[in-house]
Amino acid sequence: MRHRTISLATKISTALIGLLLLAGLSSAVAITSATRFEAFQETLVVENLASVRAAEELEIALLEQRGYVASYILDKGHGNWLERLNRQSNKFDFWLGQARETARTDTERELLDRLETVQHAYAQRRDNVVVLYNMGQEEEARQLLLVDVVALYDQSYDLCEEFIAINQRLVDDTSAQVRQQVKQVTVIVSITAIITLGLGIGLLWMFFQGVVFPL
């Protein structure tokens, strides 16, 4: 009888220890997951979305530069077209700086370097168009505008599009990591819950089998 009592106590103690270990494991998984989710959220919201915004604003600032030199020529050099163009150019430079601050990969930085080079050439060609027009060389100015300036603008636009695409891929990658983490935690918690339930049922059965039924 004593051997049976000790055996039953051992079984119950083992089951209780298992329950405690599973409870600790579940708590550790929950705490670790919460920490990782917070890190993922910070990466997604603070870093990725800020970079995406900078990329989109950069492209908008580029789009808003288009047409001012042509309007200046069509308006016979009157109006404040060049002042507006200067404001948009400054806006582009601002968002280019923001994009550099939020860039996190070498690919992004290299692309921004290329964009800055092309944009600098684009601005120079625009200035040359204005100089030629003011000197009375209207045909040369139009030719430069329609060929070189348009080509450089298209290059800048393509680079902006590429930069946006890179940032969108980074956001998608971060979101995929979050989804994968959620799946892993769900599997771990589900398995832990099933084992805990099994141990609880076993512990309850041992209690009734060893204590309640004999009474």
KOLTI-431094 format. One record per atom (N, C-alpha, C): residue number from 1; chain; y, x, z. Coordinates in Angstrom, 3 decimals, padded with zeros to 6 digits. Layout:
BEGIN
  num  chaine     north      east        up
  NUM       A         Y         X         Z
...
This chain:
BEGIN
  num  chaine     north      east        up
    1       A  -001.207   000.833   000.000
    1       A   000.000   000.000   000.000
    1       A   001.247   000.861   000.000
    2       A   001.201   001.939   000.794
    2       A   002.348   002.829   000.841
    2       A   002.553   003.525  -000.498
    3       A   001.403   003.939  -001.127
    3       A   001.488   004.596  -002.431
    3       A   002.109   003.650  -003.444
    4       A   001.734   002.355  -003.364
    4       A   002.289   001.366  -004.263
    4       A   003.779   001.188  -004.038
    5       A   004.191   001.188  -002.740
    5       A   005.605   001.011  -002.403
    5       A   006.432   002.178  -002.918
    6       A   005.916   003.378  -002.728
    6       A   006.624   004.563  -003.222
    6       A   006.716   004.542  -004.740
    7       A   005.661   004.155  -005.400
    7       A   005.642   004.086  -006.858
    7       A   006.658   003.076  -007.354
    8       A   006.734   001.926  -006.702
    8       A   007.698   000.907  -007.082
    8       A   009.129   001.399  -006.857
    9       A   009.346   002.067  -005.720
    9       A   010.682   002.594  -005.429
    9       A   011.097   003.642  -006.452
   10       A   010.119   004.445  -006.850
   10       A   010.415   005.464  -007.855
   10       A   010.809   004.830  -009.176
   11       A   010.057   003.797  -009.548
   11       A   010.374   003.097  -010.793
   11       A   011.763   002.472  -010.753
   12       A   012.050   001.826  -009.643
   12       A   013.368   001.171  -009.527
   12       A   014.485   002.207  -009.510
   13       A   014.260   003.324  -008.793
   13       A   015.274   004.391  -008.747
   13       A   015.508   004.977  -010.126
   14       A   014.406   005.190  -010.848
   14       A   014.532   005.735  -012.203
   14       A   015.321   004.793  -013.107
   15       A   015.021   003.511  -013.001
   15       A   015.736   002.523  -013.818
   15       A   017.222   002.478  -013.462
   16       A   017.515   002.550  -012.169
   16       A   018.913   002.540  -011.730
   16       A   019.653   003.777  -012.240
   17       A   019.003   004.930  -012.145
   17       A   019.630   006.162  -012.653
   17       A   019.890   006.045  -014.144
   18       A   018.899   005.477  -014.861
   18       A   019.089   005.279  -016.306
   18       A   020.259   004.376  -016.601
   19       A   020.386   003.293  -015.833
   19       A   021.521   002.379  -016.026
   19       A   022.849   003.084  -015.769
   20       A   022.884   003.884  -014.710
   20       A   024.115   004.610  -014.396
   20       A   024.459   005.611  -015.501
   21       A   023.431   006.303  -016.001
   21       A   023.673   007.273  -017.080
   21       A   024.181   006.575  -018.337
   22       A   023.604   005.445  -018.660
   22       A   024.048   004.694  -019.837
   22       A   025.464   004.162  -019.651
   23       A   025.772   003.717  -018.440
   23       A   027.132   003.252  -018.164
   23       A   028.134   004.392  -018.314
   24       A   027.746   005.581  -017.813
   24       A   028.618   006.751  -017.971
   24       A   028.782   007.141  -019.426
   25       A   027.664   007.069  -020.174
   25       A   027.737   007.396  -021.596
   25       A   028.646   006.428  -022.334
   26       A   028.502   005.147  -022.026
   26       A   029.352   004.142  -022.662
   26       A   030.829   004.384  -022.342
   27       A   031.106   004.716  -021.086
   27       A   032.500   004.980  -020.700
   27       A   033.042   006.214  -021.415
   28       A   032.210   007.258  -021.514
   28       A   032.644   008.488  -022.191
   28       A   032.917   008.226  -023.670
   29       A   032.040   007.454  -024.304
   29       A   032.237   007.111  -025.720
   29       A   033.515   006.307  -025.895
   30       A   033.751   005.345  -024.998
   30       A   034.951   004.515  -025.100
   30       A   036.223   005.347  -024.942
   31       A   036.221   006.248  -023.948
   31       A   037.409   007.077  -023.702
   31       A   037.649   008.030  -024.871
   32       A   036.575   008.679  -025.328
   32       A   036.701   009.610  -026.457
   32       A   037.179   008.887  -027.713
   33       A   036.620   007.710  -027.955
   33       A   037.000   006.940  -029.145
   33       A   038.454   006.504  -029.069
   34       A   038.882   006.079  -027.881
   34       A   040.275   005.661  -027.728
   34       A   041.229   006.819  -028.012
   35       A   040.858   008.005  -027.527
   35       A   041.689   009.193  -027.779
   35       A   041.742   009.522  -029.262
   36       A   040.587   009.469  -029.925
   36       A   040.544   009.784  -031.349
   36       A   041.277   008.730  -032.172
   37       A   041.142   007.461  -031.796
   37       A   041.856   006.404  -032.498
   37       A   043.366   006.596  -032.383
   38       A   043.806   007.003  -031.206
   38       A   045.239   007.250  -031.005
   38       A   045.717   008.390  -031.898
   39       A   044.887   009.453  -032.005
   39       A   045.242   010.576  -032.871
   39       A   045.272   010.151  -034.333
   40       A   044.284   009.349  -034.739
   40       A   044.252   008.859  -036.118
   40       A   045.464   007.975  -036.414
   41       A   045.803   007.123  -035.443
   41       A   046.940   006.238  -035.626
   41       A   048.235   007.028  -035.755
   42       A   048.375   008.046  -034.927
   42       A   049.580   008.877  -035.003
   42       A   049.651   009.593  -036.357
   43       A   048.511   010.086  -036.819
   43       A   048.484   010.753  -038.122
   43       A   048.836   009.787  -039.235
   44       A   048.273   008.577  -039.149
   44       A   048.493   007.592  -040.204
   44       A   049.922   007.104  -040.230
   45       A   050.456   006.761  -039.061
   45       A   051.775   006.141  -038.998
   45       A   052.890   007.178  -039.050
   46       A   052.798   008.174  -038.180
   46       A   053.901   009.125  -038.036
   46       A   053.956   010.108  -039.199
   47       A   052.800   010.649  -039.567
   47       A   052.789   011.700  -040.579
   47       A   052.606   011.152  -041.994
   48       A   051.501   010.452  -042.237
   48       A   051.207   010.009  -043.592
   48       A   052.238   009.045  -044.139
   49       A   052.564   008.013  -043.359
   49       A   053.502   007.013  -043.858
   49       A   054.903   007.586  -044.021
   50       A   055.282   008.515  -043.144
   50       A   056.582   009.173  -043.302
   50       A   056.614   009.985  -044.586
   51       A   055.503   010.636  -044.899
   51       A   055.429   011.422  -046.122
   51       A   055.447   010.522  -047.345
   52       A   054.742   009.382  -047.264
   52       A   054.744   008.426  -048.378
   52       A   056.145   007.881  -048.607
   53       A   056.846   007.571  -047.529
   53       A   058.204   007.060  -047.672
   53       A   059.111   008.095  -048.332
   54       A   058.998   009.350  -047.884
   54       A   059.807   010.413  -048.475
   54       A   059.504   010.557  -049.960
   55       A   058.221   010.451  -050.326
   55       A   057.835   010.567  -051.734
   55       A   058.420   009.428  -052.556
   56       A   058.354   008.216  -052.035
   56       A   058.873   007.064  -052.776
   56       A   060.397   007.110  -052.886
   57       A   061.065   007.478  -051.795
   57       A   062.523   007.581  -051.830
   57       A   062.964   008.688  -052.782
   58       A   062.177   009.748  -052.855
   58       A   062.474   010.848  -053.767
   58       A   062.444   010.350  -055.213
   59       A   061.437   009.554  -055.535
   59       A   061.347   009.024  -056.895
   59       A   062.478   008.042  -057.185
   60       A   062.819   007.219  -056.192
   60       A   063.934   006.278  -056.368
   60       A   065.235   007.021  -056.637
   61       A   065.466   008.097  -055.875
   61       A   066.682   008.894  -056.067
   61       A   066.712   009.514  -057.463
   62       A   065.541   009.871  -057.988
   62       A   065.474   010.403  -059.346
   62       A   065.780   009.311  -060.366
   63       A   065.185   008.143  -060.174
   63       A   065.405   007.038  -061.103
   63       A   066.872   006.633  -061.150
   64       A   067.529   006.715  -060.000
   64       A   068.933   006.303  -059.933
   64       A   069.874   007.301  -060.601
   65       A   069.374   008.495  -060.922
   65       A   070.212   009.479  -061.622
   65       A   070.258   009.225  -063.131
   66       A   069.274   008.504  -063.596
   66       A   069.136   008.340  -065.040
   66       A   070.249   007.442  -065.594
   67       A   070.805   007.854  -066.706
   67       A   071.753   007.010  -067.427
   67       A   073.216   007.278  -067.146
   68       A   073.518   008.050  -066.110
   68       A   074.918   008.262  -065.768
   68       A   075.629   009.128  -066.811
   69       A   074.970   010.169  -067.276
   69       A   075.601   011.020  -068.284
   69       A   075.779   010.256  -069.584
   70       A   074.761   009.474  -069.960
   70       A   074.872   008.651  -071.168
   70       A   076.012   007.647  -071.029
   71       A   076.131   007.058  -069.851
   71       A   077.222   006.106  -069.612
   71       A   078.572   006.805  -069.671
   72       A   078.625   008.020  -069.196
   72       A   079.863   008.806  -069.247
   72       A   080.297   009.028  -070.697
   73       A   079.317   009.334  -071.550
   73       A   079.630   009.564  -072.968
   73       A   080.029   008.261  -073.643
   74       A   079.264   007.203  -073.390
   74       A   079.571   005.905  -074.006
   74       A   080.918   005.371  -073.541
   75       A   081.303   005.728  -072.339
   75       A   082.588   005.268  -071.787
   75       A   083.730   006.217  -072.149
   76       A   083.437   007.129  -073.096
   76       A   084.464   008.064  -073.592
   76       A   085.032   008.952  -072.484
   77       A   084.202   009.297  -071.513
   77       A   084.636   010.189  -070.451
   77       A   085.434   009.516  -069.362
   78       A   085.539   008.201  -069.410
   78       A   086.287   007.481  -068.370
   78       A   085.335   006.994  -067.269
   79       A   085.909   006.453  -066.225
   79       A   085.114   005.921  -065.128
   79       A   084.678   007.007  -064.165
   80       A   083.909   006.577  -063.189
   80       A   083.448   007.507  -062.140
   80       A   081.946   007.752  -062.239
   81       A   081.456   007.814  -063.464
   81       A   080.019   008.006  -063.670
   81       A   079.528   009.325  -063.078
   82       A   080.299   010.372  -063.233
   82       A   079.863   011.672  -062.729
   82       A   079.886   011.721  -061.201
   83       A   080.824   010.983  -060.588
   83       A   080.853   010.925  -059.127
   83       A   079.608   010.201  -058.597
   84       A   079.233   009.129  -059.280
   84       A   078.016   008.413  -058.887
   84       A   076.793   009.302  -059.067
   85       A   076.768   010.027  -060.156
   85       A   075.656   010.930  -060.407
   85       A   075.567   011.994  -059.321
   86       A   076.702   012.514  -058.897
   86       A   076.712   013.526  -057.848
   86       A   076.160   012.967  -056.534
   87       A   076.496   011.712  -056.218
   87       A   075.976   011.093  -054.998
   87       A   074.458   010.934  -055.068
   88       A   073.972   010.530  -056.220
   88       A   072.530   010.362  -056.364
   88       A   071.804   011.709  -056.335
   89       A   072.445   012.734  -056.875
   89       A   071.855   014.073  -056.827
   89       A   071.745   014.567  -055.384
   90       A   072.788   014.308  -054.602
   90       A   072.744   014.683  -053.182
   90       A   071.656   013.901  -052.439
   91       A   071.503   012.639  -052.817
   91       A   070.455   011.815  -052.209
   91       A   069.079   012.377  -052.545
   92       A   068.913   012.810  -053.787
   92       A   067.643   013.416  -054.196
   92       A   067.367   014.682  -053.378
   93       A   068.373   015.520  -053.220
   93       A   068.208   016.751  -052.444
   93       A   067.828   016.441  -050.989
   94       A   068.426   015.390  -050.441
   94       A   068.105   015.007  -049.065
   94       A   066.639   014.629  -048.937
   95       A   066.154   013.776  -049.842
   95       A   064.769   013.325  -049.747
   95       A   063.788   014.417  -050.134
   96       A   064.246   015.359  -050.943
   96       A   063.401   016.514  -051.229
   96       A   063.186   017.324  -049.948
   97       A   064.260   017.474  -049.169
   97       A   064.133   018.156  -047.879
   97       A   063.224   017.403  -046.925
   98       A   063.335   016.069  -046.916
   98       A   062.460   015.260  -046.061
   98       A   061.006   015.393  -046.489
   99       A   060.792   015.429  -047.793
   99       A   059.428   015.577  -048.305
   99       A   058.839   016.923  -047.885
  100       A   059.659   017.958  -047.891
  100       A   059.175   019.275  -047.467
  100       A   058.805   019.266  -045.981
  101       A   059.575   018.570  -045.179
  101       A   059.295   018.524  -043.743
  101       A   057.992   017.781  -043.445
  102       A   057.690   016.756  -044.239
  102       A   056.492   015.960  -043.987
  102       A   055.267   016.463  -044.746
  103       A   055.457   017.420  -045.653
  103       A   054.324   017.952  -046.421
  103       A   053.377   018.703  -045.488
  104       A   052.073   018.452  -045.640
  104       A   051.087   019.055  -044.739
  104       A   050.035   019.874  -045.470
  105       A   050.084   019.905  -046.772
  105       A   049.093   020.667  -047.527
  105       A   049.796   021.641  -048.474
  106       A   049.073   022.681  -048.847
  106       A   049.616   023.648  -049.800
  106       A   049.845   022.999  -051.162
  107       A   049.003   022.045  -051.517
  107       A   049.161   021.343  -052.796
  107       A   050.486   020.606  -052.850
  108       A   050.841   019.951  -051.742
  108       A   052.119   019.240  -051.685
  108       A   053.291   020.215  -051.808
  109       A   053.221   021.306  -051.085
  109       A   054.328   022.271  -051.093
  109       A   054.489   022.904  -052.476
  110       A   053.376   023.215  -053.100
  110       A   053.442   023.792  -054.444
  110       A   054.044   022.801  -055.435
  111       A   053.652   021.545  -055.307
  111       A   054.184   020.518  -056.210
  111       A   055.683   020.334  -056.004
  112       A   056.131   020.368  -054.746
  112       A   057.559   020.225  -054.460
  112       A   058.346   021.413  -054.996
  113       A   057.761   022.585  -054.958
  113       A   058.422   023.759  -055.550
  113       A   058.616   023.563  -057.059
  114       A   057.572   023.071  -057.704
  114       A   057.680   022.805  -059.141
  114       A   058.719   021.727  -059.428
  115       A   058.732   020.695  -058.600
  115       A   059.702   019.621  -058.790
  115       A   061.125   020.128  -058.621
  116       A   061.345   020.975  -057.620
  116       A   062.682   021.524  -057.395
  116       A   063.125   022.367  -058.587
  117       A   062.213   023.157  -059.147
  117       A   062.539   023.991  -060.310
  117       A   062.911   023.132  -061.515
  118       A   062.096   022.111  -061.775
  118       A   062.361   021.228  -062.919
  118       A   063.657   020.448  -062.702
  119       A   063.867   019.981  -061.478
  119       A   065.079   019.219  -061.180
  119       A   066.323   020.088  -061.339
  120       A   066.222   021.352  -060.961
  120       A   067.354   022.266  -061.117
  120       A   067.684   022.452  -062.603
  121       A   066.648   022.630  -063.421
  121       A   066.871   022.749  -064.872
  121       A   067.432   021.457  -065.442
  122       A   066.947   020.331  -064.934
  122       A   067.435   019.020  -065.376
  122       A   068.927   018.869  -065.082
  123       A   069.346   019.272  -063.876
  123       A   070.759   019.174  -063.502
  123       A   071.621   020.107  -064.347
  124       A   071.108   021.296  -064.626
  124       A   071.862   022.235  -065.463
  124       A   072.079   021.683  -066.872
  125       A   071.028   021.104  -067.455
  125       A   071.143   020.543  -068.808
  125       A   072.128   019.371  -068.822
  126       A   072.130   018.589  -067.776
  126       A   073.095   017.486  -067.702
  126       A   074.521   018.020  -067.667
  127       A   074.723   019.047  -066.863
  127       A   076.055   019.649  -066.792
  127       A   076.469   020.218  -068.147
  128       A   075.506   020.810  -068.842
  128       A   075.815   021.343  -070.174
  128       A   076.217   020.237  -071.144
  129       A   075.571   019.086  -071.012
  129       A   075.925   017.935  -071.862
  129       A   077.374   017.539  -071.615
  130       A   077.763   017.469  -070.352
  130       A   079.136   017.073  -070.015
  130       A   080.132   018.111  -070.534
  131       A   079.800   019.388  -070.374
  131       A   080.697   020.450  -070.855
  131       A   080.877   020.361  -072.362
  132       A   079.767   020.202  -073.079
  132       A   079.839   020.095  -074.538
  132       A   080.659   018.884  -074.969
  133       A   080.458   017.780  -074.288
  133       A   081.204   016.565  -074.649
  133       A   082.698   016.755  -074.384
  134       A   083.021   017.344  -073.242
  134       A   084.439   017.561  -072.926
  134       A   085.100   018.554  -073.869
  135       A   084.296   019.434  -074.474
  135       A   084.821   020.389  -075.453
  135       A   084.930   019.770  -076.841
  136       A   084.544   018.529  -076.960
  136       A   084.635   017.851  -078.256
  136       A   083.396   017.989  -079.111
  137       A   082.356   018.646  -078.617
  137       A   081.121   018.814  -079.378
  137       A   080.161   017.657  -079.035
  138       A   080.539   016.480  -079.493
  138       A   079.823   015.263  -079.109
  138       A   078.407   015.231  -079.667
  139       A   078.234   015.636  -080.900
  139       A   076.901   015.599  -081.500
  139       A   075.944   016.544  -080.782
  140       A   076.411   017.746  -080.478
  140       A   075.581   018.691  -079.739
  140       A   075.238   018.154  -078.353
  141       A   076.223   017.501  -077.737
  141       A   075.998   016.932  -076.413
  141       A   074.931   015.840  -076.463
  142       A   075.032   014.961  -077.459
  142       A   074.039   013.883  -077.587
  142       A   072.643   014.448  -077.871
  143       A   072.582   015.457  -078.713
  143       A   071.297   016.049  -079.051
  143       A   070.647   016.681  -077.823
  144       A   071.451   017.397  -077.050
  144       A   070.934   018.012  -075.831
  144       A   070.474   016.952  -074.839
  145       A   071.244   015.862  -074.771
  145       A   070.900   014.777  -073.855
  145       A   069.586   014.114  -074.244
  146       A   069.421   013.841  -075.526
  146       A   068.253   013.095  -075.991
  146       A   066.977   013.931  -076.024
  147       A   067.118   015.242  -076.119
  147       A   065.934   016.096  -076.233
  147       A   065.631   016.781  -074.897
  148       A   066.447   017.739  -074.521
  148       A   066.153   018.548  -073.333
  148       A   066.252   017.744  -072.037
  149       A   067.342   017.000  -071.890
  149       A   067.556   016.274  -070.631
  149       A   066.477   015.222  -070.420
  150       A   066.160   014.480  -071.470
  150       A   065.131   013.446  -071.350
  150       A   063.773   014.060  -071.028
  151       A   063.450   015.189  -071.678
  151       A   062.164   015.841  -071.425
  151       A   062.063   016.324  -069.980
  152       A   063.125   016.909  -069.456
  152       A   063.110   017.397  -068.078
  152       A   063.055   016.238  -067.079
  153       A   063.729   015.146  -067.430
  153       A   063.658   013.968  -066.570
  153       A   062.218   013.449  -066.494
  154       A   061.574   013.383  -067.650
  154       A   060.181   012.910  -067.674
  154       A   059.281   013.817  -066.843
  155       A   059.513   015.118  -066.905
  155       A   058.721   016.046  -066.094
  155       A   058.943   015.788  -064.603
  156       A   060.188   015.592  -064.229
  156       A   060.502   015.314  -062.820
  156       A   059.844   014.022  -062.364
  157       A   059.894   013.028  -063.222
  157       A   059.286   011.736  -062.869
  157       A   057.771   011.871  -062.704
  158       A   057.131   012.601  -063.604
  158       A   055.682   012.797  -063.500
  158       A   055.313   013.537  -062.217
  159       A   056.113   014.520  -061.836
  159       A   055.855   015.248  -060.597
  159       A   056.031   014.352  -059.377
  160       A   057.033   013.495  -059.416
  160       A   057.224   012.533  -058.316
  160       A   056.029   011.592  -058.208
  161       A   055.550   011.114  -059.347
  161       A   054.387   010.236  -059.352
  161       A   053.160   010.954  -058.789
  162       A   052.999   012.206  -059.162
  162       A   051.869   012.993  -058.659
  162       A   051.977   013.191  -057.150
  163       A   053.193   013.434  -056.668
  163       A   053.404   013.620  -055.237
  163       A   053.094   012.335  -054.471
  164       A   053.501   011.203  -055.001
  164       A   053.183   009.916  -054.376
  164       A   051.675   009.699  -054.339
  165       A   051.006   010.015  -055.456
  165       A   049.555   009.831  -055.519
  165       A   048.836   010.691  -054.484
  166       A   049.302   011.919  -054.292
  166       A   048.688   012.799  -053.292
  166       A   048.822   012.195  -051.899
  167       A   050.002   011.693  -051.586
  167       A   050.217   011.106  -050.263
  167       A   049.408   009.833  -050.068
  168       A   049.263   009.052  -051.108
  168       A   048.444   007.847  -050.992
  168       A   046.984   008.198  -050.759
  169       A   046.522   009.269  -051.405
  169       A   045.145   009.713  -051.171
  169       A   044.968   010.186  -049.726
  170       A   045.970   010.861  -049.186
  170       A   045.891   011.307  -047.792
  170       A   045.813   010.116  -046.840
  171       A   046.589   009.069  -047.127
  171       A   046.531   007.852  -046.309
  171       A   045.152   007.212  -046.413
  172       A   044.625   007.146  -047.639
  172       A   043.299   006.562  -047.830
  172       A   042.230   007.363  -047.101
  173       A   042.351   008.685  -047.133
  173       A   041.375   009.537  -046.445
  173       A   041.421   009.311  -044.937
  174       A   042.628   009.217  -044.393
  174       A   042.764   008.964  -042.956
  174       A   042.197   007.601  -042.581
  175       A   042.479   006.595  -043.407
  175       A   041.935   005.257  -043.153
  175       A   040.415   005.266  -043.214
  176       A   039.857   006.016  -044.161
  176       A   038.400   006.108  -044.269
  176       A   037.801   006.769  -043.029
  177       A   038.473   007.780  -042.493
  177       A   037.999   008.432  -041.270
  177       A   038.015   007.461  -040.101
  178       A   039.058   006.629  -040.036
  178       A   039.136   005.633  -038.958
  178       A   037.979   004.646  -039.077
  179       A   037.731   004.163  -040.310
  179       A   036.633   003.214  -040.505
  179       A   035.288   003.838  -040.152
  180       A   035.090   005.089  -040.527
  180       A   033.848   005.778  -040.205
  180       A   033.681   005.930  -038.698
  181       A   034.777   006.254  -038.016
  181       A   034.734   006.389  -036.563
  181       A   034.392   005.053  -035.907
  182       A   034.963   003.980  -036.421
  182       A   034.662   002.648  -035.872
  182       A   033.182   002.318  -036.039
  183       A   032.625   002.643  -037.205
  183       A   031.204   002.380  -037.441
  183       A   030.338   003.178  -036.468
  184       A   030.674   004.453  -036.287
  184       A   029.885   005.291  -035.384
  184       A   029.930   004.763  -033.952
  185       A   031.123   004.399  -033.495
  185       A   031.259   003.874  -032.131
  185       A   030.500   002.556  -031.992
  186       A   030.576   001.711  -033.019
  186       A   029.869   000.436  -032.979
  186       A   028.369   000.646  -032.850
  187       A   027.824   001.594  -033.608
  187       A   026.387   001.885  -033.544
  187       A   026.004   002.410  -032.166
  188       A   026.792   003.371  -031.653
  188       A   026.480   003.961  -030.348
  188       A   026.530   002.921  -029.242
  189       A   027.599   002.115  -029.243
  189       A   027.753   001.088  -028.206
  189       A   026.651   000.043  -028.317
  190       A   026.285  -000.324  -029.538
  190       A   025.232  -001.329  -029.729
  190       A   023.896  -000.814  -029.203
  191       A   023.562   000.436  -029.551
  191       A   022.304   001.015  -029.067
  191       A   022.306   001.117  -027.541
  192       A   023.439   001.573  -026.994
  192       A   023.547   001.694  -025.534
  192       A   023.389   000.335  -024.864
  193       A   024.009  -000.700  -025.446
  193       A   023.914  -002.041  -024.867
  193       A   022.478  -002.559  -024.903
  194       A   021.776  -002.306  -026.010
  194       A   020.389  -002.759  -026.126
  194       A   019.505  -002.055  -025.102
  195       A   019.670  -000.731  -024.980
  195       A   018.864   000.018  -024.004
  195       A   019.186  -000.429  -022.584
  196       A   020.484  -000.619  -022.309
  196       A   020.888  -001.075  -020.969
  196       A   020.280  -002.438  -020.653
  197       A   020.300  -003.331  -021.641
  197       A   019.702  -004.653  -021.440
  197       A   018.207  -004.539  -021.184
  198       A   017.553  -003.648  -021.948
  198       A   016.115  -003.453  -021.745
  198       A   015.800  -002.910  -020.356
  199       A   016.583  -001.925  -019.926
  199       A   016.377  -001.379  -018.587
  199       A   016.654  -002.428  -017.505
  200       A   017.693  -003.215  -017.731
  200       A   018.004  -004.267  -016.755
  200       A   016.886  -005.286  -016.635
  201       A   016.346  -005.678  -017.779
  201       A   015.231  -006.624  -017.758
  201       A   014.012  -006.001  -017.089
  202       A   013.755  -004.716  -017.414
  202       A   012.622  -004.026  -016.787
  202       A   012.797  -003.903  -015.285
  203       A   014.022  -003.570  -014.875
  203       A   014.295  -003.453  -013.438
  203       A   014.111  -004.781  -012.740
  204       A   014.578  -005.854  -013.365
  204       A   014.424  -007.182  -012.779
  204       A   012.949  -007.573  -012.693
  205       A   012.185  -007.249  -013.727
  205       A   010.759  -007.556  -013.726
  205       A   010.027  -006.777  -012.630
  206       A   010.360  -005.501  -012.478
  206       A   009.724  -004.711  -011.423
  206       A   010.057  -005.267  -010.048
  207       A   011.279  -005.756  -009.889
  207       A   011.681  -006.309  -008.600
  207       A   010.866  -007.567  -008.285
  208       A   010.746  -008.465  -009.269
  208       A   009.992  -009.687  -009.032
  208       A   008.501  -009.382  -008.882
  209       A   007.989  -008.460  -009.727
  209       A   006.573  -008.143  -009.697
  209       A   006.180  -007.454  -008.389
  210       A   007.057  -006.576  -007.899
  210       A   006.699  -005.784  -006.714
  210       A   007.157  -006.397  -005.403
  211       A   008.198  -007.258  -005.433
  211       A   008.740  -007.769  -004.179
  211       A   008.636  -009.282  -004.071
  212       A   009.153  -009.974  -005.036
  212       A   009.226  -011.436  -004.927
  212       A   007.862  -012.083  -005.052
  213       A   007.098  -011.724  -006.085
  213       A   005.803  -012.375  -006.285
  213       A   004.846  -012.156  -005.127
  214       A   004.720  -010.929  -004.575
  214       A   003.806  -010.764  -003.418
  214       A   004.198  -011.607  -002.215
  215       A   005.526  -011.846  -002.062
  215       A   005.945  -012.666  -000.932
  215       A   005.580  -014.140  -001.144
